[in-house]
Every structure is written in C-alpha cells, then in structure tokens.
C-alpha cells in the first residue's frame, strides 16, 4: 500500500511538473502575442513619424529657399554699396 501511494505521489509530481511547464509555455506565448501587438503599434508610430519628418523636411526646404533669396538680395546690396564706394573714391 505504501509503495502504491509513493508511486501515485511520483505520478502526481510528474503531472504537476508538466502542468507548470505548460503554464510557463502559455506565459511565453502570451508575452509573444503582447510583444507582437506592441511591435505593430510601434511600426505604425514609426510610419507616422517618418511622414512627419518628410513634412518637416519639406518645410525646411521652403525656408531654405527663402533664406537663399534673402542672402542673394543682401549680396546684391553689398555689391551695389561696394560699387558706390568705388565711384566715390574715384571722384
């Protein structure tokens, strides 16, 4: 009788070990599913951020063009001033 109880206890222990192992596997599967969802959300956020960056780059290009135009005007004014100074020196 005692050996039968010991044997049943061993079987119970083995079964419990297997159940704990399955529980661990389920936790891993759930973690993978959660990470997969987070990855999908992160990918969407990255796409949105890349679109924002493209928009900002476009705005930067527009501002740079305006800066270049103003710089050309400034350079032209410097040239005109230098020409005027040369004419005054010659006179």
FIFI-609554 format. One record per residue: residue number from 1; residue in one letter; z, x, y of N, C-alpha, C, O in turn. Coordinates in Angstrom, 3 decimals, m for minus. Layout:
N
(NUM,A,(Z,X,Y),(Z,X,Y),(Z,X,Y),(Z,X,Y)) ...
# end
This chain:
91
(1,X,(0.000,0.816,m1.185),(0.000,0.000,0.000),(0.000,0.871,1.264),(m0.731,0.607,2.219)) (2,X,(0.816,1.886,1.244),(0.921,2.789,2.390),(m0.412,3.478,2.642),(m0.835,3.574,3.794)) (3,X,(m1.069,3.947,1.630),(m2.359,4.620,1.795),(m3.406,3.655,2.326),(m4.288,4.043,3.091)) (4,X,(m3.307,2.400,1.918),(m4.256,1.402,2.409),(m4.061,1.176,3.912),(m5.030,1.046,4.659)) (5,X,(m2.815,1.131,4.337),(m2.510,0.958,5.763),(m3.002,2.174,6.540),(m3.605,2.029,7.604)) (6,X,(m2.749,3.366,6.017),(m3.219,4.588,6.676),(m4.737,4.594,6.785),(m5.299,4.991,7.806)) (7,X,(m5.380,4.158,5.738),(m6.842,4.114,5.731),(m7.361,3.115,6.766),(m8.325,3.388,7.482)) (8,X,(m6.717,1.973,6.833),(m7.117,0.957,7.812),(m6.860,1.456,9.239),(m7.651,1.185,10.143)) (9,X,(m5.773,2.174,9.437),(m5.473,2.754,10.753),(m6.542,3.769,11.154),(m6.967,3.822,12.308)) (10,X,(m6.966,4.572,10.181),(m8.029,5.546,10.463),(m9.320,4.823,10.828),(m10.015,5.215,11.765)) (11,X,(m9.633,3.773,10.089),(m10.831,2.980,10.399),(m10.723,2.356,11.789),(m11.685,2.332,12.556)) (12,X,(m9.531,1.854,12.090),(m9.297,1.263,13.405),(m9.451,2.308,14.500),(m10.060,2.040,15.536)) (13,X,(m8.906,3.489,14.278),(m9.033,4.585,15.244),(m10.491,4.963,15.452),(m10.938,5.154,16.583)) (14,X,(m11.225,5.068,14.357),(m12.650,5.402,14.438),(m13.401,4.336,15.223),(m14.239,4.645,16.071)) (15,X,(m13.090,3.084,14.930),(m13.738,1.981,15.638),(m13.390,2.015,17.123),(m14.260,1.815,17.971)) (16,X,(m12.129,2.266,17.438),(m11.703,2.354,18.844),(m12.405,3.512,19.551),(m12.820,3.367,20.701)) (17,X,(m12.544,4.649,18.886),(m13.266,5.787,19.463),(m14.705,5.408,19.780),(m15.236,5.750,20.837)) (18,X,(m15.327,4.694,18.844),(m16.711,4.267,19.060),(m16.800,3.295,20.234),(m17.731,3.371,21.036)) (19,X,(m15.835,2.384,20.337),(m15.817,1.434,21.451),(m15.624,2.146,22.791),(m16.262,1.799,23.785)) (20,X,(m14.741,3.141,22.807),(m14.549,3.922,24.036),(m15.835,4.664,24.395),(m16.211,4.752,25.563)) (21,X,(m16.495,5.191,23.377),(m17.774,5.869,23.612),(m18.803,4.905,24.181),(m19.531,5.250,25.111)) (22,X,(m18.867,3.702,23.630),(m19.802,2.696,24.145),(m19.450,2.284,25.571),(m20.328,2.057,26.403)) (23,X,(m18.154,2.192,25.833),(m17.710,1.861,27.186),(m18.158,2.942,28.173),(m18.610,2.640,29.277)) (24,X,(m18.026,4.199,27.759),(m18.481,5.308,28.608),(m19.985,5.235,28.839),(m20.464,5.469,29.949)) (25,X,(m20.726,4.910,27.782),(m22.179,4.785,27.916),(m22.519,3.666,28.899),(m23.414,3.827,29.728)) (26,X,(m21.815,2.536,28.818),(m22.056,1.423,29.736),(m21.755,1.821,31.179),(m22.484,1.446,32.097)) (27,X,(m20.674,2.584,31.376),(m20.352,3.043,32.732),(m21.453,3.953,33.257),(m21.816,3.876,34.431)) (28,X,(m21.982,4.808,32.401),(m23.073,5.697,32.807),(m24.310,4.880,33.161),(m24.969,5.149,34.166)) (29,X,(m24.625,3.881,32.337),(m25.789,3.024,32.610),(m25.611,2.301,33.940),(m26.547,2.232,34.737)) (30,X,(m24.425,1.765,34.183),(m24.158,1.080,35.454),(m24.278,2.034,36.635),(m24.807,1.670,37.685)) (31,X,(m23.787,3.254,36.457),(m23.900,4.253,37.527),(m25.360,4.578,37.804),(m25.762,4.713,38.960)) (32,X,(m26.148,4.704,36.753),(m27.575,4.996,36.919),(m28.262,3.849,37.652),(m29.087,4.081,38.535)) (33,X,(m27.922,2.610,37.288),(m28.514,1.458,37.968),(m28.131,1.440,39.444),(m28.973,1.170,40.301)) (34,X,(m26.867,1.728,39.745),(m26.417,1.769,41.140),(m27.145,2.861,41.915),(m27.590,2.649,43.043)) (35,X,(m27.259,4.032,41.291),(m27.960,5.139,41.950),(m29.430,4.807,42.169),(m30.016,5.185,43.184)) (36,X,(m30.016,4.106,41.223),(m31.413,3.709,41.351),(m31.595,2.767,42.538),(m32.554,2.897,43.299)) (37,X,(m30.672,1.819,42.693),(m30.728,0.901,43.841),(m30.563,1.669,45.147),(m31.306,1.450,46.105)) (38,X,(m29.584,2.569,45.177),(m29.355,3.371,46.378),(m30.577,4.219,46.702),(m30.933,4.382,47.869)) (39,X,(m31.216,4.755,45.673),(m32.409,5.571,45.872),(m33.528,4.740,46.488),(m34.239,5.206,47.378)) (40,X,(m33.680,3.506,46.008),(m34.698,2.619,46.568),(m34.430,2.322,48.029),(m35.349,2.339,48.848)) (41,X,(m33.174,2.048,48.364),(m32.807,1.783,49.754),(m33.021,3.027,50.616),(m33.500,2.931,51.746)) (42,X,(m32.666,4.183,50.082),(m32.851,5.431,50.826),(m34.337,5.691,51.070),(m34.718,6.159,52.143)) (43,X,(m35.168,5.391,50.083),(m36.614,5.577,50.250),(m37.148,4.672,51.350),(m37.983,5.089,52.153)) (44,X,(m36.666,3.430,51.385),(m37.084,2.512,52.453),(m36.660,3.050,53.813),(m37.433,3.019,54.771)) (45,X,(m35.414,3.548,53.893),(m34.921,4.100,55.155),(m35.727,5.318,55.580),(m36.010,5.497,56.765)) (46,X,(m36.096,6.151,54.622),(m36.904,7.336,54.935),(m38.258,6.913,55.480),(m38.752,7.498,56.444)) (47,X,(m38.859,5.901,54.869),(m40.153,5.403,55.340),(m40.035,4.890,56.770),(m40.878,5.190,57.615)) (48,X,(m38.988,4.116,57.036),(m38.776,3.583,58.388),(m38.569,4.724,59.382),(m39.126,4.700,60.479)) (49,X,(m37.774,5.718,59.002),(m37.522,6.861,59.889),(m38.802,7.650,60.151),(m39.032,8.102,61.273)) (50,X,(m39.634,7.820,59.126),(m40.904,8.525,59.317),(m41.805,7.769,60.277),(m42.488,8.382,61.097)) (51,X,(m41.815,6.439,60.185),(m42.605,5.637,61.117),(m42.066,5.792,62.536),(m42.835,5.907,63.490)) (52,X,(m40.734,5.795,62.669),(m40.124,6.002,63.982),(m40.517,7.364,64.543),(m40.847,7.485,65.723)) (53,X,(m40.480,8.383,63.698),(m40.829,9.740,64.133),(m42.273,9.786,64.613),(m42.572,10.411,65.630)) (54,X,(m43.171,9.123,63.881),(m44.570,9.087,64.301),(m44.700,8.426,65.671),(m45.462,8.888,66.521)) (55,X,(m43.955,7.349,65.878),(m43.974,6.678,67.179),(m43.451,7.580,68.280),(m44.028,7.646,69.365)) (56,X,(m42.349,8.278,67.999),(m41.783,9.185,68.995),(m42.734,10.340,69.288),(m42.878,10.754,70.439)) (57,X,(m43.383,10.860,68.247),(m44.351,11.941,68.457),(m45.494,11.472,69.338),(m45.982,12.221,70.185)) (58,X,(m45.918,10.242,69.142),(m46.981,9.674,69.968),(m46.519,9.584,71.424),(m47.276,9.899,72.342)) (59,X,(m45.282,9.158,71.625),(m44.737,9.087,72.983),(m44.646,10.478,73.603),(m44.946,10.664,74.782)) (60,X,(m44.228,11.450,72.796),(m44.130,12.830,73.286),(m45.510,13.326,73.711),(m45.646,13.984,74.743)) (61,X,(m46.535,13.010,72.914),(m47.895,13.414,73.272),(m48.302,12.814,74.611),(m48.914,13.489,75.438)) (62,X,(m47.961,11.544,74.823),(m48.282,10.892,76.090),(m47.581,11.555,77.256),(m48.190,11.787,78.300)) (63,X,(m46.308,11.861,77.089),(m45.545,12.523,78.152),(m46.105,13.922,78.398),(m46.209,14.355,79.545)) (64,X,(m46.467,14.635,77.320),(m47.013,15.983,77.473),(m48.319,15.958,78.260),(m48.570,16.844,79.077)) (65,X,(m49.149,14.949,78.017),(m50.397,14.828,78.780),(m50.101,14.643,80.263),(m50.757,15.244,81.114)) (66,X,(m49.110,13.808,80.569),(m48.739,13.597,81.973),(m48.208,14.886,82.586),(m48.536,15.220,83.725)) (67,X,(m47.386,15.611,81.828),(m46.846,16.887,82.312),(m47.986,17.863,82.583),(m47.981,18.558,83.598)) (68,X,(m48.962,17.916,81.677),(m50.111,18.807,81.866),(m50.892,18.433,83.119),(m51.330,19.306,83.868)) (69,X,(m51.066,17.129,83.347),(m51.789,16.682,84.542),(m51.044,17.093,85.806),(m51.652,17.582,86.758)) (70,X,(m49.728,16.893,85.817),(m48.924,17.274,86.979),(m48.967,18.787,87.167),(m49.035,19.267,88.298)) (71,X,(m48.928,19.542,86.070),(m48.985,21.002,86.169),(m50.320,21.448,86.762),(m50.363,22.390,87.554)) (72,X,(m51.396,20.787,86.387),(m52.704,21.113,86.958),(m52.719,20.846,88.460),(m53.275,21.624,89.234)) (73,X,(m52.104,19.741,88.859),(m52.027,19.428,90.292),(m51.217,20.497,91.011),(m51.608,20.956,92.084)) (74,X,(m50.096,20.897,90.426),(m49.253,21.940,91.033),(m50.028,23.248,91.130),(m49.995,23.913,92.165)) (75,X,(m50.726,23.621,90.055),(m51.519,24.857,90.071),(m52.602,24.792,91.141),(m52.849,25.770,91.846)) (76,X,(m53.235,23.650,91.255),(m54.275,23.475,92.267),(m53.686,23.617,93.667),(m54.292,24.233,94.544)) (77,X,(m52.509,23.047,93.870),(m51.858,23.153,95.181),(m51.484,24.599,95.480),(m51.613,25.049,96.619)) (78,X,(m51.018,25.338,94.459),(m50.701,26.761,94.661),(m51.963,27.531,95.045),(m51.930,28.371,95.945)) (79,X,(m53.058,27.249,94.373),(m54.318,27.930,94.691),(m54.754,27.615,96.112),(m55.174,28.502,96.855)) (80,X,(m54.652,26.344,96.485),(m55.024,25.957,97.852),(m54.137,26.657,98.871),(m54.622,27.114,99.907)) (81,X,(m52.848,26.746,98.590),(m51.917,27.406,99.503),(m52.253,28.885,99.610),(m52.259,29.444,100.707)) (82,X,(m52.534,29.527,98.468),(m52.883,30.951,98.491),(m54.173,31.185,99.264),(m54.276,32.168,99.999)) (83,X,(m55.153,30.308,99.116),(m56.406,30.435,99.869),(m56.145,30.298,101.358),(m56.703,31.034,102.171)) (84,X,(m55.285,29.342,101.705),(m54.959,29.134,103.114),(m54.257,30.356,103.683),(m54.535,30.771,104.808)) (85,X,(m53.326,30.946,102.889),(m52.638,32.157,103.350),(m53.624,33.310,103.525),(m53.508,34.088,104.472)) (86,X,(m54.596,33.422,102.614),(m55.615,34.465,102.741),(m56.429,34.265,104.010),(m56.718,35.227,104.722)) (87,X,(m56.800,33.027,104.296),(m57.560,32.737,105.523),(m56.739,33.065,106.758),(m57.273,33.579,107.742)) (88,X,(m55.444,32.773,106.716),(m54.588,33.074,107.862),(m54.438,34.581,108.043),(m54.386,35.070,109.172)) (89,X,(m54.367,35.326,106.921),(m54.244,36.778,107.013),(m55.510,37.382,107.600),(m55.446,38.344,108.365)) (90,X,(m56.650,36.827,107.248),(m57.926,37.351,107.733),(m58.134,37.037,109.213),(m58.848,37.746,109.922)) (91,X,(m57.505,35.975,109.652),(m57.727,35.560,111.034),(m56.916,36.332,112.013),(m57.004,36.087,113.217)) 
# end
